[in-house]
Amino acid sequence: MNLTDLPQVLDERSGNPAGHVMHDVRLRGVRAKVVARRRRRIATWTTCAVVALAGVATAAVVPGLHSDVAPVPADSPSPVRTIDGFPEYANGARLVAVKSATLPERRVELTIVPTTLDLVVSTRCDEALLQEQLSINGHDFVSHGDCGAGHLGPGWANYGVAVGRPSTFVLTITGVRQLNQSGEIQTQLPSSGTFGLAIGERVPLDQYPVPPRSSGTLGPLLLPAGCTEVPCGDFVIIRSDPADPSRAVRETVIWKTIETIMMDSQTPGLLHLRVNGKEITTGRWWDYSTIPDSMYGDKDGRWTREFGLTLRPGDPVTIEVVPEGTTGAWQIVFAP
């Protein structure tokens, strides 16, 4: 199925209550795996209560820098529209291609011509613990991973993906993982069940149907484990302006080599992070789940190679965070 077929399929399926229920169940499973993957990458962090932090650096609110793009709440109530079990919108992206197959078939293939490299590639399986292999343009991307994962860009250029040029994504079901300590992979598959592959392209924030804001208290932001007091060890924490979270914030800090950056926001929106004027990453949130986004630091010279930034311990460094569409508190934590 390609993008041309999507409107008709959406109209046919949007009124199917049973389909929506199944979608919700599958989406929670995919979301849980994405959360687990992110948490493994930042395993040294745990959830703590939000605390008032001061004295880490001299904060300055940059006047006049306001986001002019606000999230567009989804109509409520409105059914979640799906295509072959995948949500039309997820992780900031809108589906452009999707294909499913039924066991004992093991393989599905999608070829798209990307208009952006900001892609989201997702898989789903009705049967639990199926193992997947995902290749992109003949390059191995995932081998024997759990089916039902979401893979977020950027990075696709490393697999030969280019704007305006056809790229082929192949999902192969390789086996099933047993529920035992060894996690042994069996190649014999169940006799029935469906699986699928979907590709989405990220859309601008003002074109994404974010969920309506809850009437209750927004979820707490995350802090490093044991970080409950000022100045919180060697961590540098940049926080939103309490009076206006849409304002850009600029701080000058005394630099220490950074291993990890963790970004967190209470609301949908983007956080553009700049170090000495160079934008190094953008944190993204599409709902109110306060799931942290993470980024590697300048340890081992990675920022020098990738961004042309050479930062020495003890140097004054300017950090700027420019929000886009945020309406609640946010923070960025630099962990040495």
C-alpha positions, -999 to +999 in steps of 0.1 A: +000+000+000+013+035-008+003+070+001-022+072-028-042+044-013-043+058+023-073+082+022-097+055+010-084+030+035-086+055+063-122+063+055-131+026+054-114+018+087-120+048+108-154+037+118-144+002+130-145+002+169-130-032+172-100-021+151-094+009+173-094-012+204-068-036+189-048-006+178-047+008+213-034-026+226-007-028+200+003+008+203+008+004+241+031-025+234+052-006+208+053+024+231+065+003+260+093-011+239+104+024+227+104+035+264+124+005+275+150+012+247+154+048+257+157+039+294+184+014+287+204+041+270+201+063+301+202+035+327+219+056+353+189+079+355+157+074+376+125+093+381+126+118+409+104+147+420+110+180+403+131+202+425+141+239+423+176+242+411+198+273+412+234+281+413+244+256+386+250+284+361+240+320+356+207+319+338+194+345+314+161+346+295+167+357+260+142+385+253+119+384+223+125+348+214+091+332+215+079+301+197+053+311+171+041+275+166+018+260+192+007+223+193-027+217+177-049+197+201-066+167+185-103+168+182-119+151+213-134+127+212-122+113+179-113+078+169-077+068+163-074+061+126-052+031+117-039+015+086-032-023+089-029-019+126-005+011+125-016+046+137-017+072+109+002+096+132+028+084+157+061+098+171+056+130+152+053+113+118+025+106+093+024+072+076+035+072+039+037+035+033+026+003+051+024-034+043+013-065+062+016-102+057+002-134+073+022-163+087+036-187+075+049-160+051+080-144+066+088-113+046+074-079+036+091-053+015+084-015+011+101+009-014+096+046-009+111+078-023+117+099+009+110+136+009+130+139+042+155+119+062+134+125+093+118+090+091+101+067+116+102+030+108+079+007+128+071-030+129+043-049+145+035-086+152+003-101+165+022-130+180+043-122+210+081-127+210+085-130+173+120-120+162+127-097+133+154-088+109+152-054+092+174-044+062+176-011+044+189-010+009+206-043+015+223-031+047+215-050+079+198-026+104+183-050+130+192-087+135+170-109+157+153-080+175+119-082+191+092-075+166+071-044+175+098-018+177+099+018+166+131+031+149+136+068+148+158+090+125+181+106+118+209+082+107+192+067+077+219+082+054+243+056+068+221+030+051+220+046+016+188+065+022+186+098+003+159+123-004+144+118-038+160+084-044+141+051-040+150+031-008+139-004+000+131-016+035+127-053+041+112-069+073+119-107+078+105-128+106+134-150+117+120-170+146+104-168+181+121-163+214+112-187+242+103-176+277+133-191+295+165-178+310+186-186+279+162-167+256+168-193+230+156-185+195+135-211+177+131-210+139+097-228+139+070-201+138+033-202+149+009-214+122-010-181+121-007-145+129+001-112+110+030-089+110+037-056+093+061-028+084+053+009+083+073+040+073+063+075+084+078+109+076+079+135+104+056+165+099+058+201+113+045+204+148+016+226+138+004+198+114+006+170+140-026+161+160-013+161+195-036+146+222-057+170+243-041+183+275-051+165+306-071+184+332-049+169+359-013+177+370+013+173+344+039+145+350+072+153+368+104+159+349+133+135+354+165+141+373+197+120+377+195+093+404+201+108+438+200+144+425+176+160+450+196+190+462+214+221+448+239+221+431+233+184+422+270+174+420+287+181+387+255+181+366+245+212+347+208+217+344+191+242+320+155+248+329+126+267+313+115+301+324+088+295+350+069+325+338+070+315+301+082+281+290+081+292+253+109+317+259+145+308+248+170+304+276+207+311+274+233+302+300+271+304+302+287+276+321+322+264+330+326+234+308+332+198+319+334+169+294+299+156+289+290+119+285+252+122+282+225+148+277+190+141+289+161+163+277+126+163+292+094+182+286+060+181+303+042+190+271+044+184+233+069+206+216+105+208+204+137+219+222+165+231+199+198+228+217+227+250+207+262+250+222+284+280+213+260+288+185+260+253+170+228+234+170+237+198+181+203+182+186+165+187+189+145+171+216+109+161+205+077+153+223+043+146+208+023+139+239+023+145+277+041+113+288+073+131+298+095+103+283+130+117+282+150+121+250+187+116+251+219+126+232+255+116+235+280+142+249+314+155+237+334+126+253+359+110+229+358+140+206+325+131+189+314+167+188+346+178+172+342+152+144+305+158+139+299+195+147+333+211+146+330+219+183+361+215+204+353+223+240+380+221+268+373+216+305+374+250+323+364+270+292+333+292+294+306+278+271+273+293+260+243+269+260+211+281+243+177+263+243+151+275+219+116+260+225+091+254+198+055+249+208+061+240+245+034+251+270+048+234+302+081+231+320+111+215+304+148+209+313+180+197+298+206+179+320+243+176+311+259+147+328+297+146+329 
